[in-house]
């Protein structure tokens, strides 16, 4: 019974995470491309690519948050050490946009530094 509840909770968490990623994305297609077949195809491809990419990015960000917190504790509260882990793991792009698929905009899995 407990395993079934854990499985349902895990599934619900994944569905909520993907839903939030999609909701945060807004309408990534350009207004002039949305009416064309290629624009619609790019938008559909970006939504499909966002699901695995966004899930991997969320896992990476959460892991970076945990590791950064442990580094902060182990370093005696040195925030610079924690930020050096938090910033690259938690920043960056969470959603694949059509411009990323066409090469017009770079897609950054790892974000910038804390500086």
Secondary structure, DSSP 4 states (H G I P E B T S, - for coil): -HHHHHHHHHHHHHHHHHHHHHHHH---S-TTTTTSHHHHHHHHHHHHHHHHHHHHHHHHHHHHHHHHHHHHHHTTS-HHHHHHHHHHHHSS--S--HHHHHTSS---SS-----
